[in-house]
């Protein structure tokens, strides 16, 4: 599996990062240590988590931290954490404030029982907060040694560019990763408030800047909330058979996306692989440096994600998947 050196990070970042959804909430797996053991044994050694990922019995940060400590693998894994997301009691109130950076980093460190994070991301943005203040706050955590590098999630390219420029102007540590939604299919509606996608046709300028700057992208929901999985068929999507199907249909089920899904299924059959693998390979073949967050629920799924990362799609295949035309 391909890996990329990211400025400030101690270990190269693999093309596939293990997502956090199996570690909390309704999707919590029965045996967290067994899952994480299997993911690491499969070859994925980077793990995504977030301060807001929690349920009544625990947190993603805490469960991941217990496993890391118990296995003694802190220097063998990369931890990607996130903070400054809205939270209780008012989920609509912005927490993107300079003072919350140190608070949220400290909380994650305490939950995980570690003294540093490999990469920390602003989970949301607030354009009303001067970007220079946020850059300074994140840079201060790098200087303090609590995080090795920082980046942003769900920030527009304009705000990301402003953050890079502010760091250059002051000598602060710049952001090194951005984490938007990116997928073969576009969002018809955002799945949650405050998210940013670079998947739609109107984001071409943004994607071009990322490619020009060779700026690493950590793409979330590459399978479009299940829309690009073989477990959801067209009938289930059309009927909104369950909560997952209804959400996928609301956010992604358009005529254009249905065509992209169908063509991906056809290519998967010709390549003797899966719809999911084609979707992952399409994102990893982007013109900019791309990584994917994929939440495997079994070691078999983790191995499949690694195999998908090794699939090379031609430019013609990529164009046909996206826009249609002769195969």
C-alpha positions as CSV (number, residue, x, y, z in Angstrom):
1,X,0.0,0.0,0.0
2,X,1.2,3.4,-0.9
3,X,2.4,5.8,1.8
4,X,3.2,9.5,1.8
5,X,5.5,11.6,3.9
6,X,3.6,14.5,5.5
7,X,5.6,17.4,6.9
8,X,5.8,17.2,10.7
9,X,4.4,13.7,11.0
10,X,6.8,11.0,12.3
11,X,5.5,8.2,10.1
12,X,4.4,8.1,6.5
13,X,0.6,8.2,6.1
14,X,-0.9,5.1,4.4
15,X,-3.3,5.5,1.5
16,X,-6.0,4.0,3.7
17,X,-6.8,5.2,7.3
18,X,-9.1,3.2,9.6
19,X,-12.3,5.2,10.3
20,X,-13.8,5.6,13.7
21,X,-17.4,4.7,13.3
22,X,-17.0,1.1,14.6
23,X,-15.7,2.5,17.9
24,X,-18.8,4.3,19.1
25,X,-22.6,4.7,18.9
26,X,-25.0,2.5,17.1
27,X,-22.2,1.1,14.9
28,X,-20.0,0.1,17.8
29,X,-18.5,-3.4,17.2
30,X,-18.8,-6.1,19.9
31,X,-15.1,-6.6,20.2
32,X,-13.1,-3.4,19.7
33,X,-9.7,-4.9,20.5
34,X,-10.2,-7.8,18.1
35,X,-11.2,-5.4,15.3
36,X,-8.2,-3.1,15.8
37,X,-5.9,-6.1,16.1
38,X,-7.2,-7.3,12.7
39,X,-6.9,-3.9,11.1
40,X,-3.3,-3.5,12.2
41,X,-2.4,-7.0,11.2
42,X,-3.9,-6.4,7.8
43,X,-1.5,-3.5,7.3
44,X,-3.5,-0.3,8.2
45,X,-1.6,1.5,10.9
46,X,-3.3,4.9,10.9
47,X,-6.5,5.5,12.9
48,X,-9.0,8.3,12.8
49,X,-10.9,9.5,15.8
50,X,-12.6,12.6,17.0
51,X,-13.5,14.3,20.3
52,X,-17.2,14.3,19.4
53,X,-17.3,10.6,18.6
54,X,-18.9,9.3,21.8
55,X,-21.8,7.4,23.3
56,X,-23.3,6.9,26.7
57,X,-20.8,4.2,27.6
58,X,-17.5,5.7,26.3
59,X,-15.7,7.5,23.5
60,X,-13.8,6.6,20.3
61,X,-10.7,8.3,21.7
62,X,-10.9,6.3,24.9
63,X,-11.5,2.9,23.3
64,X,-8.7,3.5,20.8
65,X,-6.3,4.7,23.5
66,X,-7.0,1.6,25.7
67,X,-6.2,-0.7,22.8
68,X,-3.0,1.2,21.9
69,X,-1.8,1.1,25.5
70,X,-2.7,-2.5,26.0
71,X,-0.9,-3.6,22.9
72,X,2.1,-1.3,23.5
73,X,1.9,0.0,19.9
74,X,2.0,3.8,20.3
75,X,5.1,4.2,18.2
76,X,3.8,1.8,15.6
77,X,0.6,3.6,14.8
78,X,-0.5,7.0,13.6
79,X,-3.3,8.7,15.5
80,X,-5.4,11.4,13.7
81,X,-7.7,13.2,16.1
82,X,-10.2,16.1,15.7
83,X,-11.7,18.8,17.8
84,X,-13.6,22.1,17.9
85,X,-16.8,20.4,16.8
86,X,-20.1,21.5,18.2
87,X,-21.3,19.4,21.2
88,X,-23.8,19.2,24.0
89,X,-25.7,21.0,25.3
90,X,-26.0,23.2,22.1
91,X,-25.1,21.2,19.0
92,X,-25.7,24.3,16.9
93,X,-23.2,26.5,18.7
94,X,-19.7,26.9,17.1
95,X,-16.8,25.8,19.1
96,X,-14.2,26.9,16.6
97,X,-12.3,29.2,19.0
98,X,-8.6,29.6,19.7
99,X,-9.1,28.7,23.4
100,X,-10.8,25.4,22.6
101,X,-7.9,24.1,20.7
102,X,-5.7,23.5,23.8
103,X,-8.8,22.3,25.7
104,X,-9.8,19.8,23.1
105,X,-6.3,18.5,22.4
106,X,-5.8,18.1,26.2
107,X,-9.1,16.2,26.5
108,X,-8.2,13.8,23.7
109,X,-4.8,13.2,25.3
110,X,-6.4,12.4,28.6
111,X,-8.9,10.1,27.1
112,X,-6.3,8.2,25.1
113,X,-3.7,8.1,27.9
114,X,-0.9,9.5,25.6
115,X,1.2,12.5,25.5
116,X,1.0,13.5,21.9
117,X,-1.1,13.2,18.7
118,X,0.4,12.6,15.3
119,X,-2.1,14.8,13.5
120,X,-4.9,17.0,14.9
121,X,-7.6,18.6,12.8
122,X,-10.2,21.3,13.2
123,X,-13.3,19.2,12.8
124,X,-15.4,22.3,11.6
125,X,-14.7,25.9,10.7
126,X,-16.3,29.2,11.6
127,X,-15.6,31.9,9.0
128,X,-16.4,34.6,11.6
129,X,-13.2,33.7,13.5
130,X,-10.0,35.3,12.1
131,X,-8.0,32.5,10.5
132,X,-4.8,33.9,12.0
133,X,-6.0,33.2,15.5
134,X,-6.8,29.6,14.7
135,X,-3.4,29.1,13.0
136,X,-1.6,30.6,16.0
137,X,-3.6,28.3,18.4
138,X,-2.8,25.1,16.4
139,X,0.8,26.1,15.9
140,X,1.2,26.6,19.6
141,X,0.2,23.0,20.2
142,X,2.9,21.9,17.8
143,X,5.4,24.0,19.6
144,X,4.3,22.5,22.9
145,X,4.8,19.0,21.6
146,X,1.2,17.9,22.1
147,X,0.6,17.4,18.4
148,X,3.1,16.8,15.7
149,X,1.1,18.4,12.9
150,X,-2.3,19.9,12.2
151,X,-4.8,20.3,9.5
152,X,-8.5,21.0,8.8
153,X,-11.7,19.1,8.2
154,X,-14.7,20.6,6.4
155,X,-13.0,23.8,5.6
156,X,-13.4,25.6,2.3
157,X,-10.4,25.8,0.0
158,X,-10.5,29.6,0.5
159,X,-10.1,29.3,4.2
160,X,-7.4,26.7,3.9
161,X,-5.5,28.9,1.5
162,X,-5.9,31.8,4.0
163,X,-4.5,29.6,6.8
164,X,-1.5,28.6,4.7
165,X,-0.9,32.2,3.9
166,X,-1.2,33.3,7.5
167,X,1.3,30.7,8.6
168,X,3.8,31.8,5.9
169,X,3.4,35.4,6.9
170,X,4.1,34.8,10.6
171,X,6.4,31.8,10.6
172,X,3.8,29.7,12.3
173,X,3.4,26.0,11.6
174,X,1.0,25.6,8.6
175,X,-1.8,23.1,8.1
176,X,-0.5,20.0,6.2
177,X,-3.8,18.1,5.5
178,X,-7.3,18.9,4.6
179,X,-10.2,16.5,5.1
180,X,-13.3,17.2,3.0
181,X,-15.9,14.8,1.6
182,X,-14.7,13.4,-1.7
183,X,-16.2,10.6,-3.7
184,X,-17.1,9.3,-7.2
185,X,-20.6,10.6,-6.5
186,X,-21.8,14.1,-5.5
187,X,-23.8,15.2,-2.5
188,X,-27.3,16.1,-3.4
189,X,-27.8,17.1,0.2
190,X,-25.2,17.3,2.9
191,X,-25.5,14.4,5.5
192,X,-24.8,16.8,8.4
193,X,-24.6,20.5,8.9
194,X,-21.3,22.3,8.3
195,X,-19.6,19.8,6.0
196,X,-17.6,20.6,2.9
197,X,-17.4,18.5,-0.2
198,X,-15.1,18.7,-3.2
199,X,-16.8,16.0,-5.2
200,X,-19.2,18.1,-7.3
201,X,-18.6,19.6,-10.7
202,X,-18.5,23.1,-9.3
203,X,-15.4,22.3,-7.1
204,X,-13.1,21.9,-10.1
205,X,-11.1,25.1,-9.2
206,X,-10.7,23.8,-5.7
207,X,-9.4,20.4,-6.8
208,X,-7.1,22.1,-9.3
209,X,-5.5,24.2,-6.4
210,X,-5.0,21.0,-4.3
211,X,-3.3,19.4,-7.3
212,X,-1.2,22.4,-8.0
213,X,-0.1,22.7,-4.4
214,X,0.2,18.9,-4.0
215,X,-1.8,19.3,-0.8
216,X,-2.7,16.1,0.9
217,X,-6.4,15.3,1.1
218,X,-7.9,12.9,3.7
219,X,-11.2,12.1,2.1
220,X,-14.2,11.0,4.2
221,X,-17.3,9.1,3.1
222,X,-15.7,7.9,-0.1
223,X,-18.5,5.2,-0.2
224,X,-21.1,8.0,0.1
225,X,-22.7,6.8,3.3
226,X,-23.2,3.3,1.9
227,X,-24.5,4.5,-1.5
228,X,-21.4,2.9,-3.2
229,X,-21.7,-0.4,-1.4
230,X,-23.0,-3.7,-2.7
231,X,-25.2,-4.1,0.4
232,X,-27.5,-1.4,-0.9
233,X,-29.2,-2.2,-4.2
234,X,-31.2,0.1,-6.3
235,X,-34.5,-1.2,-5.0
236,X,-33.5,-0.6,-1.4
237,X,-32.4,2.9,-2.2
238,X,-35.5,3.7,-4.1
239,X,-37.7,2.5,-1.3
240,X,-35.6,3.9,1.6
241,X,-35.7,0.3,3.0
242,X,-34.0,1.3,6.3
243,X,-32.3,4.3,8.0
244,X,-29.1,3.7,6.1
245,X,-30.8,3.4,2.7
246,X,-33.0,6.4,3.4
247,X,-30.0,8.6,4.3
248,X,-28.0,7.4,1.3
249,X,-30.9,8.1,-1.0
250,X,-31.5,11.5,0.5
251,X,-27.9,12.6,0.1
252,X,-26.8,10.8,-3.0
253,X,-29.5,9.1,-5.1
254,X,-29.8,11.3,-8.2
255,X,-29.9,10.2,-11.8
256,X,-26.3,11.3,-12.4
257,X,-25.1,9.4,-9.3
258,X,-27.2,6.3,-10.2
259,X,-25.3,6.2,-13.5
260,X,-22.0,6.5,-11.8
261,X,-22.9,3.7,-9.5
262,X,-24.0,1.5,-12.3
263,X,-20.9,2.1,-14.3
264,X,-18.7,1.4,-11.2
265,X,-20.6,-1.9,-10.8
266,X,-19.9,-2.8,-14.5
267,X,-16.2,-1.9,-14.2
268,X,-16.0,-3.9,-11.0
269,X,-17.4,-7.0,-12.8
270,X,-14.9,-6.6,-15.6
271,X,-12.0,-6.1,-13.1
272,X,-13.2,-9.0,-11.0
273,X,-13.4,-6.8,-7.9
274,X,-16.1,-5.0,-5.9
275,X,-18.1,-1.8,-6.3
276,X,-16.5,-0.6,-3.0
277,X,-13.0,-1.2,-4.4
278,X,-13.6,0.8,-7.5
279,X,-15.0,3.7,-5.4
280,X,-11.9,3.7,-3.2
281,X,-9.5,3.4,-6.2
282,X,-11.3,6.3,-7.9
283,X,-10.6,8.7,-5.0
284,X,-7.1,7.5,-4.5
285,X,-6.4,8.2,-8.2
286,X,-7.3,11.9,-7.9
287,X,-5.0,14.5,-9.4
288,X,-4.0,15.7,-5.8
289,X,-2.4,13.5,-3.1
290,X,-5.3,11.5,-1.7
291,X,-5.9,9.3,1.2
292,X,-9.2,7.7,2.3
293,X,-10.8,7.2,5.7
294,X,-12.5,3.7,5.4
295,X,-14.2,2.3,8.5
296,X,-13.6,-1.5,8.2
297,X,-15.7,-3.5,10.6
298,X,-13.7,-6.7,10.1
299,X,-10.1,-7.6,9.2
300,X,-11.4,-9.0,5.9
301,X,-12.8,-5.5,5.1
302,X,-9.5,-3.9,6.1
303,X,-7.7,-6.3,3.7
304,X,-10.2,-5.4,0.9
305,X,-9.5,-1.7,1.5
306,X,-5.8,-2.3,1.1
307,X,-6.3,-4.3,-2.1
308,X,-8.5,-1.5,-3.4
309,X,-5.7,1.0,-2.8
310,X,-3.5,-1.0,-5.2
311,X,-6.0,-0.8,-8.1
312,X,-4.9,1.6,-10.8
313,X,-7.6,3.2,-13.0
314,X,-6.8,4.7,-16.3
315,X,-7.8,8.2,-17.1
316,X,-10.3,6.8,-19.6
317,X,-11.8,4.6,-16.9
318,X,-11.9,7.5,-14.5
319,X,-13.7,9.7,-17.0
320,X,-16.2,7.1,-18.0
321,X,-17.0,6.4,-14.3
322,X,-17.7,10.0,-13.7
323,X,-19.2,11.3,-16.9
324,X,-20.2,8.2,-18.9
325,X,-19.4,7.5,-22.5
326,X,-17.8,4.6,-24.3
327,X,-16.2,2.1,-22.0
